[in-house]
Amino acid sequence: MKSILFYSPDLNLCASLLMFFNEKYAVTTTTDLSVLENIFNSTHFDLLVIDSEPTDAIIDLCKTVQEKHPNTSVISTYVYTNKFCDKESVLKNFVDIIFYKPIDLFEVSQKIDRMMFQTAE
């Protein structure tokens, strides 16, 4: 079964995504950024979804994931504002797709399904 690691500081979002995707994928969630990399490195994940504005720590994490696990897809979600333009231009080098909030869960779900199918080939 394909696996997804979701990070969001919002516990309700983590719980919702866990329930939404749990029947199709092995889902792990965390609200603690400080343990995210340890969780990610403790087992294989096919997809990492990061719900957080693009901070330096998030960019460094995405860069590390791309370098150490190039077959893992990364999705970023956050509320877009102009103050993130510079960081987003860097982040785009290390993620597969960015979704701006409010997200359309149906669209995100379809994209995740396509990404998971592509990695199965």
Residue pairs with C-beta under 8 A, 6 or more apart in sequence:
1 25
1 26
2 24
2 25
2 26
2 46
2 47
2 116
2 119
2 120
3 25
3 26
3 27
3 28
3 43
3 44
3 45
3 46
3 47
4 21
4 25
4 26
4 27
4 28
4 45
4 46
4 47
4 48
4 49
4 112
5 28
5 29
5 30
5 36
5 39
5 40
5 45
5 47
5 48
5 49
6 14
6 17
6 18
6 27
6 28
6 29
6 30
6 49
6 51
7 29
7 30
7 31
7 33
7 36
7 48
7 49
7 50
7 51
7 52
8 14
8 17
8 29
8 31
8 50
8 51
8 52
9 31
9 33
9 51
9 52
10 31
10 51
11 31
13 51
14 29
14 30
14 31
15 29
17 27
17 29
17 49
18 27
18 29
20 105
20 109
21 27
21 109
21 112
24 113
25 46
25 47
25 116
28 39
28 45
30 36
30 39
33 52
33 57
33 58
36 61
37 61
37 64
40 48
40 65
40 69
41 68
45 69
45 72
46 71
46 72
46 73
46 116
46 119
47 72
47 73
47 74
47 75
47 112
47 115
47 116
48 65
48 72
48 73
48 74
48 75
49 74
49 75
49 76
49 77
49 112
50 58
50 61
50 62
50 74
50 75
50 76
50 77
50 95
51 76
51 77
51 78
52 58
52 76
52 78
53 78
53 79
53 84
53 87
54 76
54 78
54 84
54 87
54 88
54 90
54 91
55 87
56 87
58 76
58 91
59 87
59 90
59 91
59 94
62 74
62 76
62 91
62 94
62 95
63 93
63 94
65 72
65 74
65 94
66 74
66 94
71 119
73 96
73 115
73 119
74 94
74 95
74 96
75 95
75 96
75 97
75 98
75 99
75 108
75 111
75 112
75 115
76 91
76 95
76 97
76 98
76 99
77 98
77 99
77 100
77 101
77 103
77 108
78 84
78 98
78 100
78 101
79 100
79 101
80 88
80 100
80 101
88 98
91 98
92 98
96 115
97 111
99 107
99 108
99 111
